[in-house]
Amino acid sequence: MEYPELKLELKGDKLYVVLDELPDQVGLLYVSEKQSFPSRIGTVKNIGPKVTQFAVGDRVLISSYTGVNLYLWHYGIKDERHRIMREDEILGTVIV
């Protein structure tokens, strides 16, 4: 599902990250929403002025329960994939 772009002005060393969407089915098995875990890989969508190690568009690895979840129903965001976090909460950059 595609979400509208948010215009956020982040302060300090904050990053806006959208986590990857996990599949509903793995092979022949269906994964129930209650049984699935949040993705730990996401894309940086916006950064604050004091962020030095990451850029917009970087793919990053985060801890499962770090950051602040955004629930913005008027933007159509109703899941836990959108997070704001500090730069030091990011574990690393994903290089493919």
Buried (B, 14 or more C-beta within 10 A) or exposed (E): EEBEEBEBEBEEBBBBBBBBEBEEEEEEEEEEEEEEEBBBEBBBBBBBEEBEBBEEEBBBEBEEEBBEBBEEEEEEBEBBBBBBBBBEBBEEEBEE
